[in-house]
Amino acid sequence: MMPAYERERLAFSTGLMYPMKARNARRDPRVAALFSDPTASGRSQDDPFVLVQGLAEVFDHDIQRNTERYIAQLMGKSSLMRFVLRSAVGRKAMAGYLARIWIEVIPQREHVWDRGSALPPAIGFMSRPASFVVRAPVALDRAMPWLRRYPRPPVLAYLDEHGWPAAVRVHVAVRSDHIEISGGPRAEDGAPACLTYHRLIGNYRANDAFLIRGHMRADRFFPEKLVGYGGTRDDRGIGSLKLLAFIGDLTRRLPDELARQGRPPLKL
């Protein structure tokens, strides 16, 4: 996600056609954003980690305005996107991807720590909510070829001791049935967690991620569900065959989804 900082808020967007982030933020507005990968940001590996915990507000009333806002953001960040989006043909071909919901986050807490140093105490413990149900682990065989693609340490997302979402970079050792975690928080037995392996090359020249949801036992993470996004052997970021097919499918389904929600067609 590409955040912006506007009116003392962090602003993110997600697709109207894949609105899970917005649904989750509306269900529980407590969210977190970790700033840890300097690629394409103008920052460096010497900069500290920054975790922002805040309250989210979802904006999905005016999809036309939301989409225009997102197009303006894209055109300001990428020469490739400026080339594509200057054309009405290009905008219409990407309509299913460009249709947007915005999520604005009002920061409540900020945690800053140097790379290689101990975590701030406030985010040093992973809690398990009473409603979380531990499920049987799944094998990591299918994930092995994918995980080798990602040179950076993955991000571990969890709930801190007060139930707020948090995220930190961790070091891992992948075993056949679990992943050993080091450099992360202490974990309550059975605490829910998610490991995200993410790759960003250049200014979105290549961009994909692999998520593993599961639970903790001491310093061991046991996977329950594997989710891949955007990565294939033909991966070339925005130009990958999988992503082009994904965007094409969204665009074909967009008119029916807008009609189902009682919204007017997008003007692109």
C-alpha positions, 0 to 999 in steps of 0.5 A: 500500500502507498500511504500519504500523510494528509491533515495529520492522518495516514491515508491508504486506499484499497480496491472496491473490488477487493475491500477486505481491508476496508471491511476489517477496518470498519469492524475494528478501527484499531490498525497499525502501519509499519515503516520498515522497507526504504525501497522507492521511498528515498530513505535508507537502511540506516533509518529506524523502524517506525510503527504507527498504531491508530484509529481508521476511518473508511471512506466509501461513499463517493467512489468516483471522487475516491478513484480520481484521488487515487489516479492523482496519487499514482501519477505523482509517484510513477512515470510508468503510471503517468504514461498509462493513465494519461490515456482514457484507454489505459484508465478504462482498461484498469478501471477495476483496479483503480476503483477505490475505497480510502482508509484514513488513520488517525495516529494514536501511538508511535513507536520508533526503534533502531534496526538491530535493537530491542523492541519497545516494551509497549509492543514486546508481547503478543497476546491471544484474544479469548475469541481466537481459535487455534487450528491445525497447522498445515505443511510448508512444502508448497511455500518453500519455493516461494519463500526463497524469493524474498531477500528481506526478513518477513514482517510479523503482525500480531496483537500487543498486550492491550489488543492493538495490532502491531508489526515488526521485522523478524528473523526466521528459520523455516522448518518442515512444519513450523517457522522459528522466530527470533528478534520478535516479541514474547508470545502468549501460547496460541497467540494469532500471528501473520508472517508477510514476505514482501518484495518491492524492486525499484519504484514498483517495477516488481511487487509481490507478497506471500502471507502465512497466517497461524499461531505461536507456541513460544518462539515457534510459528505454526502456519494455518493458511498460506496466501500468495499475491501477485507473484509468479515465475513470470513476475515483472511487477505491474507487467506480470501476466498474473497481475494483468489477468487479475486487473482484467478480471476486476475490470470485467466485473466492475460494472456488475458490482457497481450496479449491485451496490446501487452506484453509478458507473465510473467516468474515466 
